[in-house]
């Protein structure tokens, strides 16, 4: 996998960033359809639409600056491109660190698409991206809110029980021979720390809302 663009652009440091709206939000611009069309139903529908737009917005920021950002660092073809991608990546991680200090999940009080999108990069960060892609300002374990958040998700059914760190490292360090010509796979980092208490239940929120958690993977 390679980045979708060769160069990185600076990202806004805080939530004032307003990316172009995705077509997924179009339906929220029309009048909501409610069972009885009463004031409480209309208010609930508007809240749902606002939440959906925020999920899309946060997901787009995460994709451009973090999911794709680590690849922009790892496969940069010039020092300038690498440093731009690096600065953009860690500016966005700092923004998320602040955001997650006072909220358990990224949008609202349950897991959403935005959390799943961020999770896929966080779970690989220390094992792969920090060293292999030169994303080395901080390790995930050195960012308290993000590290607690990542452990919270890891210990939630459907997340950590689907992860094989040995397989992840074997893939990245074995496939990218341009970055690792001898295909040497690092032994670390230690993974038992993923099971340590995170304490984020105190912030509130319910991972699956009123839904049913998935059965843990075998």
C-alpha positions as CSV (number, residue, x, y, z in Angstrom):
1,X,0.0,0.0,0.0
2,X,1.3,3.5,-0.9
3,X,0.0,6.9,-0.1
4,X,-2.6,8.4,-2.4
5,X,-0.6,11.6,-2.8
6,X,3.2,12.0,-2.8
7,X,3.2,15.2,-0.8
8,X,1.6,16.2,2.5
9,X,-0.1,19.5,3.3
10,X,-0.1,21.2,6.7
11,X,-3.2,20.4,8.8
12,X,-5.1,22.8,11.1
13,X,-4.0,22.3,14.7
14,X,-7.5,22.4,16.2
15,X,-11.1,21.7,15.5
16,X,-11.5,24.9,13.4
17,X,-10.6,22.7,10.4
18,X,-13.6,22.3,8.1
19,X,-13.0,19.8,5.3
20,X,-15.2,19.5,2.2
21,X,-18.4,17.7,3.1
22,X,-18.8,14.1,2.0
23,X,-21.7,13.2,-0.2
24,X,-22.7,10.9,2.7
25,X,-24.1,14.0,4.6
26,X,-26.4,15.2,1.8
27,X,-29.5,13.5,3.3
28,X,-29.1,15.5,6.5
29,X,-29.7,18.8,4.6
30,X,-33.3,17.8,3.8
31,X,-36.2,17.9,6.3
32,X,-36.0,14.8,8.5
33,X,-38.7,12.2,8.3
34,X,-40.2,11.5,11.7
35,X,-42.8,8.9,12.7
36,X,-45.2,11.5,14.2
37,X,-43.5,14.7,13.0
38,X,-43.8,16.0,16.6
39,X,-41.3,18.5,18.1
40,X,-39.4,15.8,20.1
41,X,-39.0,13.6,17.1
42,X,-37.8,16.4,14.9
43,X,-35.3,17.5,17.5
44,X,-34.0,13.9,17.7
45,X,-33.7,13.7,14.0
46,X,-31.7,17.0,13.8
47,X,-29.3,15.7,16.5
48,X,-28.8,12.5,14.6
49,X,-28.0,14.4,11.4
50,X,-25.6,16.7,13.2
51,X,-23.9,13.7,14.8
52,X,-23.6,12.0,11.4
53,X,-21.9,15.1,9.8
54,X,-19.5,15.3,12.7
55,X,-18.6,11.6,12.3
56,X,-17.9,12.2,8.6
57,X,-15.9,15.3,9.3
58,X,-13.7,13.6,11.9
59,X,-13.3,10.5,9.8
60,X,-12.0,12.6,6.9
61,X,-9.5,14.3,9.1
62,X,-8.3,11.0,10.4
63,X,-8.0,9.4,7.0
64,X,-6.1,12.3,5.4
65,X,-3.7,13.1,8.3
66,X,-3.3,9.8,10.2
67,X,-4.4,6.7,8.2
68,X,-2.7,8.0,5.0
69,X,-0.3,10.3,6.9
70,X,1.8,7.4,8.3
71,X,2.3,6.2,4.7
72,X,3.2,9.6,3.5
73,X,6.0,9.6,6.1
74,X,7.1,6.1,5.3
75,X,7.2,6.5,1.5
76,X,8.2,10.1,1.2
77,X,10.5,10.7,-1.8
78,X,12.1,13.8,-0.4
79,X,13.1,15.2,3.0
80,X,10.6,18.1,2.6
81,X,7.7,15.7,1.8
82,X,8.6,13.6,4.8
83,X,8.9,16.5,7.2
84,X,5.6,18.0,6.0
85,X,3.8,14.6,6.5
86,X,5.5,14.1,9.9
87,X,4.4,17.6,11.1
88,X,0.8,17.0,9.8
89,X,0.6,13.6,11.4
90,X,1.6,14.7,14.9
91,X,-0.4,17.9,14.7
92,X,-3.5,15.8,14.2
93,X,-2.4,13.3,16.9
94,X,-2.0,16.3,19.3
95,X,-5.5,17.5,18.4
96,X,-6.9,14.0,19.1
97,X,-5.0,13.8,22.4
98,X,-6.7,16.9,23.6
99,X,-10.1,15.8,22.3
100,X,-9.9,12.4,24.0
101,X,-8.8,13.9,27.3
102,X,-12.4,14.7,28.2
103,X,-14.5,12.3,26.1
104,X,-14.3,8.5,25.9
105,X,-15.0,8.2,22.2
106,X,-14.4,10.6,19.3
107,X,-18.1,11.5,18.5
108,X,-20.8,11.1,21.1
109,X,-20.8,8.5,23.8
110,X,-20.6,5.3,21.7
111,X,-18.2,3.8,19.2
112,X,-18.7,5.2,15.7
113,X,-17.0,4.9,12.3
114,X,-14.5,7.6,13.3
115,X,-13.2,5.4,16.2
116,X,-12.8,2.4,14.0
117,X,-10.9,4.4,11.4
118,X,-8.5,5.8,14.0
119,X,-8.1,2.4,15.7
120,X,-6.6,0.7,12.7
121,X,-3.6,3.1,12.8
122,X,-3.2,3.3,16.5
123,X,-3.0,-0.4,17.1
124,X,-0.1,-0.6,14.6
125,X,1.6,2.6,15.6
126,X,4.3,1.4,18.1
127,X,4.8,-2.0,16.5
128,X,5.3,-0.6,12.9
129,X,4.8,3.0,12.1
130,X,7.0,4.5,14.8
131,X,10.1,2.8,13.5
132,X,9.4,1.4,10.1
133,X,7.8,4.6,8.7
134,X,9.9,7.0,10.8
135,X,6.9,8.4,12.7
136,X,9.1,8.8,15.8
137,X,8.3,12.0,17.7
138,X,6.3,10.0,20.2
139,X,5.2,6.4,20.8
140,X,1.5,5.8,21.3
141,X,2.3,4.8,24.9
142,X,3.7,8.3,25.5
143,X,0.4,10.0,24.7
144,X,-1.8,9.4,27.8
145,X,-5.3,10.0,26.4
146,X,-4.6,8.3,23.1
147,X,-3.0,5.3,24.8
148,X,-5.8,4.9,27.3
149,X,-8.3,5.2,24.4
150,X,-6.5,2.6,22.3
151,X,-6.4,0.2,25.3
152,X,-10.1,0.8,25.9
153,X,-10.9,-0.2,22.3
154,X,-8.4,-3.1,22.4
155,X,-10.2,-4.6,25.4
156,X,-13.6,-4.2,23.7
157,X,-15.1,-7.3,21.9
158,X,-14.4,-7.0,18.2
159,X,-11.2,-5.1,18.5
160,X,-8.2,-6.6,20.3
161,X,-9.5,-10.1,19.9
162,X,-9.0,-9.7,16.1
163,X,-5.4,-8.5,16.3
164,X,-2.3,-10.6,15.7
165,X,0.8,-8.5,16.3
166,X,3.2,-11.1,15.0
167,X,1.3,-11.2,11.7
168,X,1.2,-7.4,11.5
169,X,4.9,-7.1,11.9
170,X,5.7,-10.0,9.6
171,X,3.7,-8.3,6.8
172,X,5.1,-4.8,7.1
173,X,8.7,-5.7,7.7
174,X,8.7,-8.5,5.2
175,X,6.9,-6.8,2.3
176,X,8.5,-3.4,2.2
177,X,12.0,-4.5,1.1
178,X,12.8,-0.9,0.0
179,X,12.5,0.1,3.6
180,X,13.8,-3.1,5.2
181,X,15.9,-4.9,2.6
182,X,17.0,-7.7,4.9
183,X,13.5,-8.3,6.1
184,X,14.5,-8.4,9.8
185,X,11.4,-8.4,12.0
186,X,11.8,-6.6,15.4
187,X,11.0,-8.6,18.5
188,X,9.3,-5.8,20.3
189,X,7.4,-4.0,21.5
190,X,5.9,-5.9,24.5
191,X,2.2,-6.5,24.0
192,X,1.0,-7.4,27.5
193,X,0.6,-3.7,28.3
194,X,-2.4,-3.6,26.0
195,X,-4.4,-5.5,28.7
196,X,-3.6,-3.1,31.5
197,X,-6.5,-1.1,33.0
198,X,-7.3,2.1,31.2
199,X,-9.8,3.7,33.6
200,X,-11.7,5.4,30.8
201,X,-15.1,4.1,32.0
202,X,-15.0,7.0,34.5
203,X,-15.5,9.4,31.6
204,X,-18.8,7.7,30.8
205,X,-20.2,6.4,27.5
206,X,-21.2,3.0,26.4
207,X,-19.2,1.3,23.6
208,X,-22.1,-0.2,21.8
209,X,-24.9,2.1,23.1
210,X,-28.1,0.1,23.3
211,X,-26.7,-2.5,20.8
212,X,-25.4,-5.9,21.5
213,X,-21.6,-6.4,21.7
214,X,-20.2,-8.9,19.1
215,X,-19.1,-12.3,20.3
216,X,-15.3,-12.3,20.9
217,X,-13.3,-13.8,18.1
218,X,-12.0,-17.3,18.8
